[in-house]
Amino acid sequence: MSEETVPQQGGTGQSKGLLQQMEELMAALNADLSALDADLQAAGDAGRGPGEEEQVG
């Protein structure tokens, strides 16, 4: 999303609007990252053969 698509508001309404937008964007980003992490974990688990354990440390 670019700045051109964000409606311009005056006064304190702009700050509240931008803060709310940032919170929504951060929530969406966290959800995307969680989904990506789950996909990578699943891909890593699928790549290991039987009897192979994850090395820790």
C-alpha positions as MATLAB code, in Angstrom:
seq = 'MSEETVPQQGGTGQSKGLLQQMEELMAALNADLSALDADLQAAGDAGRGPGEEEQVG';
ca = [
       0.000    0.000    0.000;
       1.366    3.384   -0.888;
       0.807    6.749    0.728;
      -1.519    7.737   -2.089;
      -4.062    5.107   -1.044;
      -4.211    6.308    2.585;
      -6.959    8.891    3.103;
      -5.626   12.146    4.481;
      -7.252   13.392    7.669;
      -6.511   16.462    9.753;
      -5.850   16.920   13.455;
      -5.647   14.102   15.984;
      -7.854   11.862   13.827;
      -4.898   11.282   11.507;
      -2.680   10.017   14.334;
      -5.347    7.663   15.609;
      -6.070    6.449   12.093;
      -2.414    5.833   11.333;
      -1.883    4.070   14.654;
      -4.842    1.799   13.995;
      -3.578    1.067   10.481;
      -0.124    0.250   11.816;
      -1.605   -2.097   14.418;
      -3.652   -3.847   11.737;
      -0.624   -4.147    9.455;
       1.511   -5.531   12.293;
      -1.185   -8.088   13.146;
      -1.357   -9.166    9.501;
       2.440   -9.366    9.311;
       2.586  -11.489   12.467;
      -0.048  -13.836   11.038;
       1.892  -14.138    7.766;
       5.139  -14.812    9.611;
       3.477  -17.434   11.799;
       2.119  -19.181    8.709;
       5.530  -19.018    7.032;
       7.195  -20.420   10.143;
       4.699  -23.294   10.246;
       5.328  -24.023    6.545;
       9.088  -24.018    7.063;
       8.809  -26.249   10.120;
       6.652  -28.707    8.173;
       9.074  -28.676    5.231;
      12.002  -29.278    7.564;
      10.247  -32.162    9.286;
       9.312  -33.730    5.938;
      12.940  -33.555    4.772;
      14.213  -35.752    7.590;
      14.240  -39.489    7.170;
      13.017  -41.990    9.736;
      15.229  -42.262   12.789;
      16.828  -38.878   12.229;
      16.439  -36.489   15.134;
      16.882  -32.756   15.252;
      20.297  -31.719   16.534;
      20.074  -29.181   19.359;
      23.053  -27.122   20.370;
];
